Amino acid sequence: MEPTGKRTIQVNVKMSVEDFNALKKAADLLWPDAVLSNSGIILGLARIAAKKTFKEKSQRRRKPG
């Protein structure tokens, strides 16, 4: 049976005010013209980090021991 529609997953993030301000500043540098919500900033940067992490792991596996 094919899934119908999107699934919503709630994600809770705890961080200091200083960490959040640094994250917001990084998002402004990465996407200067984008209108972003706080959750959009966090999810966008987390997605980039996840892709980078998976890419690095797959490259490590290909190297001969």
C-alpha positions in Angstrom: 0.0 0.0 0.0 1.4 3.4 -1.0 1.6 6.1 1.6 -0.9 9.0 1.1 0.2 12.4 2.1 3.0 13.8 4.2 3.9 12.8 7.7 4.6 15.4 10.4 7.3 14.7 12.9 7.9 17.0 15.8 11.5 17.9 16.7 12.5 19.6 19.9 15.8 21.4 20.1 17.4 22.8 23.3 20.2 25.3 22.9 21.6 28.4 24.6 20.7 31.9 23.5 24.3 32.3 22.4 24.2 29.1 20.3 20.9 30.1 18.7 22.2 33.6 17.8 25.3 32.0 16.2 23.0 29.6 14.3 20.9 32.5 13.1 23.9 34.5 12.0 25.2 31.5 10.0 21.8 31.1 8.3 21.9 34.8 7.4 25.3 34.2 5.7 24.1 31.1 3.9 20.7 32.4 2.8 20.8 36.2 2.9 17.6 36.9 1.1 15.5 34.0 2.5 12.7 34.7 4.9 13.1 32.0 7.6 11.4 31.0 10.8 13.5 29.8 13.7 12.5 26.2 13.0 13.3 26.7 9.3 16.8 27.9 10.1 17.5 24.9 12.4 16.0 22.3 10.0 17.8 23.8 7.0 21.2 23.7 8.7 20.6 20.3 10.1 19.7 18.9 6.7 23.0 20.3 5.3 24.9 18.7 8.2 23.1 15.4 7.7 24.0 15.2 4.0 27.6 16.1 4.7 27.8 13.4 7.5 26.4 10.7 5.2 28.7 11.7 2.4 31.8 11.6 4.6 30.7 8.2 6.0 30.3 6.7 2.5 33.7 8.0 1.4 35.4 6.5 4.5 33.9 3.1 3.6 35.3 3.2 0.1 38.9 3.7 1.2 41.0 0.5 1.4 42.0 -0.5 5.0 
